[in-house]
Amino acid sequence: MTRFQEETRSSRLVVALGACLRSGDDELRNIALRRIESVLREHGGNATGAAKALGTPHRTMCRWMQDPGVKALVDASRVQV
């Protein structure tokens, strides 16, 4: 996969996640929250690392973290087991 293809794929994912979070559909929101949760867990709750992995700007991840559902995921993923 070329760099352009990777960036395009990443951009589409970011747009889709944002749209799902903003939608009024609970099922779409849950899909987006599960994807964000899995990436946050992979990065130990580190929002910067998760943003890089998703290919989203840090500012976008910070905006998403204003969402109560995402904020709860961030807090939960930072808990040491």
Residue, then its C-alpha position, 0 to 999 in steps of 0.5 A: m500500500t502506498r503512503f497516499q493510499e494509507e493516508t486516504r484510508s486513514s482519513r476515511l476512517v477518521v471521518a466515519l468515526g466522527a460521523c458515527l459519534r455525532s449521529g443520533d443512532d445508538e448503534l453507530r455510536n457504539i461501533a465508533l466507541r468500540r473502535i476507539e476503545s480498542v485503540l485506546r487499550e492498545h495504547g494504555g489510554n494514551a490519547t496521543g498514541a491512539a490518535k496516531a494509530l487512528g491517523t487522526p490529528h491530536r486535536t480531533m482526538c481531544r475534541w472526541m474526548q469531550d464526548p462523555g462516552v469517549k471520556a469514560l473509555v479514556d478514564a477506564s483504559r488508564v486504570q492499572v490492572 
